Amino acid sequence: MERTECISRNPSDTWDIGEDIGRHAKPGDVYALYGELGAGKTQLVKGIARGIGVKDWLYVVSPSFTIVNIYEGVYNLFHVDFYRIEGDEVDSIHVEEFLDNGIVVVEWADRAKWWNGVIKIYIENIGEEERSIVIVKP
């Protein structure tokens, strides 16, 4: 298991960390994001989008009401949000169906059970704009 710890001092740092993640991502990767409301999960996804070549990466928004947003870059980014999903509804999303066509990033990943191979990212507020970002790869 590989563990990387980063400190983000502001949203721009979070984008840069996400961009690095995106540059190393490959189709079939699943990123499970963990963190409280306002921790910066969507900011990290913006950076991941920038890293895979999504032109309008600044316009990436949390899909809280639509559940899944799809962004086109070098390959697709499937941005999933389980915030409004309860219990068995999580299984009905079928995240695994997206894996052949790109990467999947899931906000509020703690609402689902994950299989081996999922990359877990923990984001924690440690100051007004500062965040601790811990990436755990299997």
N, C-alpha and C positions, 0 to 999 in steps of 0.2 A: 504494500500500500504506500502510495506517495502522498505526502502532505506538504502544501505550500501555504505560507501565511503572508499576507500583504496588509499594509495600512494605507487607507485612502484618506487623504486630508480634505478632499472636496469632490464634487461630482465629476470634474474633469479627470481626476486620478482614477475614479471608479470606471469611467469610460476607457481609460488607458489599460486598466487591468482586464476589463472585458474584451478589449481589442486583442490583447495578447492571447486570451483564451480562444477567441474566434479564429485567430490566425493558426492555431494548433488544432482546431476542431476538424473532424472529418465526418462525412455522412455516416449515420448510425449512432453517433454520440448522443447521449441523453444527459442533460445537466439538471439536477434537482436543486433548486434554490430554497434555502431556509433563512428566515429572518422575520422580525416583527414588521408591522405596518410602518412604512416610512424608513425602513432600513437601507433602501437603495437597490432593491432587487431589479426594478425596471431600469434604473440607470446602468446597472451592470449589463443587462440585456442589450441596451443601446450600444454599449461598447462591443459586445459580442457581434452584433449586427454589423458594426463598422469593420470588425476584423474579418468577416466573411464577405465583405464587399457590397453590403446593402447601401445603395446610393443615398436614400433618404433616412439614414439611421437615426437622425435626430428626432424623427417623427414616430419612432417606435413607442407605443403606448401599451399599458397593461390591458390585457383582454379580459378584464373582470366581468364584463357583461356578455361578451361574445364567446368566451372560453378559449378560443384559439385564433390567433392572428398569424398570417403567413407573410413572410418577407422574402423577396428574391434577391440573392446575391450570387456568389460563385456557385452556391447551391442554396436550397431553401432553408430558412429558419422558421421553425414551427414554435411559436411563443404561446405557451399554454398557461392558464391561470386557474387554479383550483379554489380560489378564495370563496366563491359562492357555491361550491359543489359540496354535497353531503354524501357520506356513506357509499352506497353501491353505485351512485351516479358517477363516481370517479372511474370505475371500471368501464363504463359505457363510452368513455372518450377514446379508448383504444390507441393510446400513444404509440404503441409499437407499429401501427400502420404507417406512421410518418417516416420511419427510420430509413427506408430505402431511398427517400427523396431529399434527405437533408439531416439537419440536427434538430433536436428538440430541447427546449429550455422550459422548465416547469416552475412557475412561482407557486408558493404555498404547497410545496412538495410534501410537507409533513402530513397532508391529508390522504396520501396514497402509500401503498406498499410497493417497494422497488425491487427489481431483480439485480443479480450481480452484474457488474459492469457499469452501473450508473455513477457518474461523477457528481459528487455532492459538494455544494458550495454554501458555506455558512457566512452570513453577513450580520454583523452586530454593531449597533451604535456604541461608540466609545467617547463621543463628544458631539458638539453641535453639528459639525459637518464630518467629523472623523468616523471612519468605519474600519472594523477589523474584518478582513475577508480571508476565509480559510477554504482552500480547495483540497478535497480529498479524492484522489484517483485510486481505483482498485488495483 
